[in-house]
Amino acid sequence: MATPAVEGVVVPALRAVLHRVRIAAERSGRRADDVRVVAVSKTKPMALIDQLYAVGHRCFGENYVQEIIEKAPQLPEDIEWHFVGHLQSNKAKALLTAVPHLAMVQGVDTEKVANNLDRVVLSIGRKPLKVMVQVNTSGEAYGGELPLSRSVIREEIHQIELFASLPRLRRGSLTTKSGLNPSECVEFVKHVRLGCPNLIFSGLMTIGMPDYTSTPENFKTLLNCRAEVCKALEITESQCELSMGMSGDFEQAIEMGSTSVRIGTTIFGTRDYSKK
């Protein structure tokens, strides 16, 4: 379990993460600059983002559309915002309209979402949007904006039980899959690259296991998907990023080739869903 980070502690928490990223990158023969660290501030106040911004961090992510459209307009425009996780098709317009400088969507996993994003980008006249294709590498059935497992449910219910309802824990998400089957990856990437001219395919991402940790097999699956995509589309590995690794497994992910990690609780502390 990550040590909770509270106001006044997020800066040293970030520095500790960056140190661990550097060590892991060096183990894989790379530099720390080769790995993007997306600080995912889900449920946390903007004041904590401000603290990290003040020491030079610019890459932030959110998992909920409502949260990013509330935070982004009130924060500096040079922040590199990433929307992380499953995006509902009907929220694409709200997201891109409210966050015109959105850097990337991690990740897209249905033609409906890809096509809708493509149309919205064109209709609002913004520059092409970078997207990553989300692959379900764990074989687990989960979905929605919050991937869940029994252990995660127990942790989050402990906080949410103080309230009368569970606004973010969708019962349906226990049986709904998010992310493509690996066997569907190549054809879907072709659709994004060839059928969505207003989207820029940037790479592949995986959430990994629903309890925010992964085994090497999960990451190997994404590596295999990248190899197949690069071969089929005749592109280089540098043209297909890998976004894998979160608070519980980012060092292992980096050692296996991740170019982007998404860190939440290790920087910001345990999430507070009581305010959602």
N, C-alpha and C positions, 0 to 999 in steps of 0.2 A: 504494500500500500504506500502510495506516495505521501510524503510529509506535507501537510497542508501549508500553503503559502498564503499569508494574509497581507493586508495593506502594510507597506513598509518592508516587506520581505520578498516581494516579487522580483525586485532587481537582482538581489543575490541569488535567488532561485533561477532566474534566467541565466546568469553568469555560470552557475554550476552546470546547467544543461548544456550551454555552449562549450564548456570545458569537456564534458563527456562526449559531445558530438565530435570535437576535435580529436580526442583520443581514439574514438571508434573509426573515424575517417582515416587516421594515420594507420590503423591496423589493416585497413583495406587498401593501403597505398594511395590514398587520396588526401586532399586538403579539406579543412573545415569549410572553406568557401564553396566546395563542390556540393554541399548539402544545405538545402533550404530548411530553415526552422520556422514553421508556422505556429505562432503562439495562439492557441484556441481558447478564447476567453468566455466560452459559453456560461451564461448566468452571472458573470462577474461584472462589476460596475466599470464604467468608462474611466474612472480615476486610476484604476490599475493599468489600463492600457496607456494612459497618459504617462505613468511612471516609466514604463518600458520605452515608450516613444522618446522620453526625455534623455534616455541613455543611448539612443541611436537605433533601437529596434524598429523595423518598419513593416514586418510581415505578420499579419494577424488573420485569424480565421474565426468563422462562426458556423454553427450547425443549424441554427434556426433562422429562417427568413425574417421573421418579425424582429428578431434581435439585431441582425445586421442592418436592416433598414432603419432601425431606431438609432443605432450607434454611429454608423458610418457618416451620415451627414453632419454630425456634431464634432467629428474628429478631423485632424489634418488630411488634406486631399492627397498627400504623397504617401499615405499608408497603402501598402499592397494587400488588398483584401482578397481572401479566398473563402468561397462558400464550400464547406466540407460536408460530404454525405449525400444522401438521396434528396434530390430536388423534385418536388411535385410540379408537374407540368403547368398547372394553373397558377403557380407562383412566380413563373419566370419573368413575366412583365413587371410585376411589382418589384422584384429583386433588381433587375437591370435599370429600371427607371429611378429607383431610390438610390442606387449605388452605381452611378454612371462610370466610375473609375474602378469597378470590380476587375480584379486582375485575372481571376480564374475560378472555374467551377470544378471542384473535385467531389463527386464525379458524376458523369452522365452514364446511364445504364439502360435507357430505352430509346427507340427511335422517336417516340412521341415527344419526349423531353428534348432530345437533340433538335428535332425539327422545329419545335416551338421556340427554343432559344435562338435558333438560326433566324426565324421570322422576326422575333422581337429585336434582335440586334439590327437587322435591316430596317425595321420600322422606326426605331428611335434614332437611327443614324450614328450609332457609336462605332468605334473601331472594332474589328473582328475580336471575338472573345476566345480566350484560351480555355480549353476544357481537357480534363482527364477522364478516361473511361474507367468506370468502376467495375472491378471483377470480384466475384465472390470466391475467394480462394480457400475458405474454410469448410465449405460444404454445409455450413449451418444455415438454418432457415430463420432469417430475421430481416427486418426492414424498417421503413419509415425514417424519421429524422433522428431516432434514437435506437441504435442497435442494442439489444438486450440479451443477457443470460441470467440464470438464476442468481448468480453471485452479485451481478450488477443490480438486479431488481432488489435484492435484499438490502444492499447498501443505500439505494436511492429511496426505497420505501421507508427506511428508517428516518430519513429527513422529511419525506412528504406526508407521513402518517400524522404529523402535527396539524394537518389541514384536512378539510372535509372531503376533498376530491383529489384525483390523480390526473391533473390536466395534461401531463406530458407522457404518461405511460400508456400508450395505446395497446389495448389488449390484442388487437389484430396484428400488432407487430411481432408477436411471438411466433406467428406462422407465415409471415410474408417475407419473401426473400428480397434482399437488396443486393444488386450487383449481378453482372452477367455470369453465366456459366462459362468457365474457361474455353469450352469448345465453341462458344459463340463470339469470342473476342475478335478474331480476325475479320469476320464479315461485318461486325458492328463498326470497327475502326474504319473499314473501307467506306461504310455509309457516312460516317462523320467527315472523313477527308474528301470524299467525292460528291456527297449529296448535301453537304451543309457548308456552302462557300463562306458564310459569315462566322464560322467557327474555326479555330485553330487547334488541331489535335496536338496536345503537348505530351501525352504519355498515359500510363496506366496507374491506377491506384487501387488499394485494397484496405478495407477496414481490419481485416484479419479476424481473429476470434472475437465473439461478442463480449468477452470479459476484458477486452483491451490488451490482451497478450496474444502472442502467436508462436507457433512452433516453426522450426526452419522449413517444414514442408509447405506452410502457407506462403512463405516468401519465395521458395523455389518454384511454386506454381506460377507466381507472377513473373518471375524471371523467364520461365518457359513460355509464357504468353508473349512476353516482349520479343523473345527470339523468333517466335512464329510470326508476329506482326511485322517485325523488321524484314524477315525473309519474304513474306507475301507482298509487302508494299515497297520493297527495295529501298528501305531507309536505314540509316545507321542507328546504333544504340543511343547516340547523343541526341537524336531526334525523337526519342521515346523515353521520357523521364519515368522514374519509378517512385511513386508516393506510397511508402509503406513504413509503418512504425509509429507508435504512439507512446504515451508515458511508460507503459509497462514493458516495451520491447524495442525501443528506438535504436539502442546501441547494436543489438543483433541485426536489426534491419539495415543499418548503415554498413555494417561489416559485410552484409550480403549484397550491397549495391544500391541501397535506397538513395535517391537524390533529393527527397523531400520527406520530412517527418512532421507530424502534427502533435504538438505537445500541449496538453491542457492542465490536468491536475498537478503535475510536477512543478509547473510554474505558478499557477493561480490557486492551487489548493482544491479541496473537495467542493464540488459544485452544489449550489443552493437552489433547488427547484421550488422552494417555498415562495419565491418571488415571481415564478412564471405564471 
